[in-house]
């Protein structure tokens, strides 16, 4: 769990010290000393070290809420803290958020009501900018910068009250699109305005910002994996990822937003164990069919095992499709697909060579052709096999007539 | 602790200092010759009597084979120190132990014999784990009890801050005999934080001496005497160069105080004739201008290193208060002036002695840290108290301030109407009765140096005493913030199954020590009980120069698991790690096996680093030279390229049979330095993109020009897609570009490998390689023999003569292909078996 949330807003050094982007170095040291007497000393000292050094500070700044008025930052964090889904409640329980209207509202209302308000406001984050009115009204924030919005979405995705597939799909799409809008130069300009107020030297190298944005990207990928892992059905997870791929990519240009690629990568890790089981099933059924053929098992039983294999491959394909698509688009080899295709292709050839099961071999190869249509290297070989079998079938027909 | 001792265990000189916590004073203990520093030299005389320090140092030019010097450079390398004249072999640790014992001998008996001593020994910032372990071992051999290590720059800063009252940012320029350390430190109210470390491993006074000998002394000798060309290696004249180096160093030191000096040695000091029988002497005038020109390039390198270190912090020279000078060569004023003016930062003019600052700082450090035995006792008391209480009084327990803070922490619901009171037991100060609430902070006065004791009492609503705690706050002279780690420690993991190994950092450079934590990774493959497989946790270190090496290995083996159990793929593996203040690493793994939590902590730590053979150093140098040429294709105006070229010359010009291991080690370090410079150039964002783009264009161009015609349609599509992915990786500045590039090159190779002509050419190339480069040279020669016979086969002869259709399969080529593949698979580790065994161990741990 810790790995997922290392860049979470509620673990950010600013949050740990109750500091704002505009606090001076001296103020940060004072805050750290005070906080370290009341909460985890190591965390406070590490947060101080990070915020007090101009170069190291960039990572905390980019992972925070750039461009948001410091007075409003803690309103937003209060929403996160108050969320129903906040199973990741920070161990820094001494929040001293500035008191204003929202804080008072949330502090006064009963817990259940408070959670509902928080969830309602946060829910609007996943919609496009135009539907941002609820947050605007509540927080007095007219606009969130894309980087702040992405960080907030990520924090929210770690605390969803409900990880239904459709909900997770919407959130993944929201973070994918928001990330596409992050502009490093804009982030640099915003941070430098904040640095002027705090007295820290300006960030002069744009590469410092771009590299931190890439770190955020890796964090978002972990967040996406966290959300996917919370969907209990493996098939539903695959469907979510396929929907994301189909909705966020441009089929004409074959252009994938980078976080879509990352989402599939995250899914691949999350599905690895399941896919391995399915691949072992395919292996076992392959052996079973060969033994059944060798032992001349009765037709109905034999065919039922073959049907089971075909069904298993189709189920496996549903799961593996997003990974296949992504690998193919990147020009990378998907070893599991090659292994599975080779195994079943050789089975079809075996059944034909040894037992003259022409129809069955054709049926298996046709199914494989559909499943591996997206992988030209495999599809080419299966097509060649099918052509050979079709030629034999034609020759036989000609001999009959 | 009653006694705090700091030891600067230097490469050329060492020093010892004590710190008095009550008076806040340091004292450097002098050698019998009344010098503050003692040369780190050991000499065995004709009667095999052991002499240490100045006497030993003076004996070096005349009896080099009876003396041990510069052994610190070999700490942790396993390299023996041979004293052939007295037929003795010592380890570098034994030598260091002798120096430590000698230094301890300078202390008064009451300190020396006290059981209550905390000793801090300094180590260079660039010391890796193996070298640190070796230093601790030397301390143990010397019989020193409680020992902590501290980086030399940190000690230097503390010494400076002790006398310097101004808050601000400081650049510490520590130029020793062999190394430059740059440290950026910040002081706020006598609290010292180290912001960044940097430096150059091979740059110091010895390099200046060498430059003088090569450019002034040697030419003068050849002008005035008849001497052989191979002066350095000629056994008859080796002693002459050693004496000349010694005299040069003496003259150079004199130059710190005067505008000119002379390198002098009389005939009766040298006692040697030239080839004509003339008596050799030295009388060479040395002027500052000449010397300044000679060392200008080196000094510029140090200025560049200082700028680079400062840039790590994000501060500019305008933000820096002054440069603090440490180390012998900084005595030379023209050097200080140049560094100062080039950096645009004024030099320190306080009275910190560059020769003893490190030892003094080490003793201050000893007085300002919590020693493990104190810590253990206090932690236990804290735990007992906290377990019993819901009210905890927390304080900043070590501070240089005149005041400190005590905070009230209430676990759970605060009791109603409770009061508390804090009384100073030393001065009778009283906070009065205060309402007990969580987060209440009381400021207390610290009236004396050392321990100040307070009593905190809690009363209920009716005034009954509920709880009473004693709080000790130590007022120290200077308080080091926690110490930043000089090395990154990482666990090697896979980003995804089938992906390339990457590093998950546990401690990164400049993380504050001590640091502990945990991280959860996952099993990348199934581990079944009884199987011969293992889950491999490889710990690696990365230094400030970007060099990586192995630190240790923890394995969970199939045989470790209870019968019938397994660790399935994706199982969470919780890793606990700690890097102590002195830089030691502890690592363990916790995993749920069939409902039982098992802990594995049997880490194998490498005790000795790997010292390569001269031939390997040369090969590495040549490889770096190729990289320099590659980078030069598109970057030609970067001065670092010239620096790297100069450094790598040390290894490319090395004799493959060089017997002097110091030279081999130096050349190896020079390779690391050059490698670091190239990495810097490559990592420069603009350059990185340019270099990557050029590499990609080359791979794609090669495919288009030579491979596409042989590729299948699916291979063409896949290559084009991968090239696009690699392009995107460049655009996004992703770390996976190198993987994609390797894959693209691999695809090119895969297609070529199918071509018969390629296999034949590949064999021809391999057959001409030197068999000694292969670990199993017999096997290599056997395979070359088989291949040579196959080359005579008619099918291959037809191909070579261009008389065979490419589409007709040749069995002889297939066999030759097998031979080439086997040659490729013979390892070429060059003896680094231990570490290579770790490298060949599969990484099968997935990132969390």
Interface residues (C-beta under 8 A of the other chain):
Chain A: X1 X2 X3 X4 X26 X29 X33 X34 X36 X37 X38 X42 X45 X46 X49 X52 X53 X54 X55 X56 X57 X58 X94 X200 X201 X203 X205 X206 X207 X210 X211 X214 X258 X265 X268 X269 X272 X273 X276 X328 X329 X330 X331 X332 X333 X335 X376 X377 X379 X380
Chain B: X186 X188 X193 X195 X196 X311 X312 X313 X314 X315 X316 X319 X394 X395 X396 X405 X406 X407 X409 X438 X439 X441 X481 X482 X484 X496 X497 X498 X510 X511 X512 X515 X516 X518 X519 X520 X568 X569 X570 X685 X712 X713 X714 X715 X717 X718 X719 X720 X721 X722 X723 X724 X725 X728 X732 X733 X734 X743 X846 X847 X848
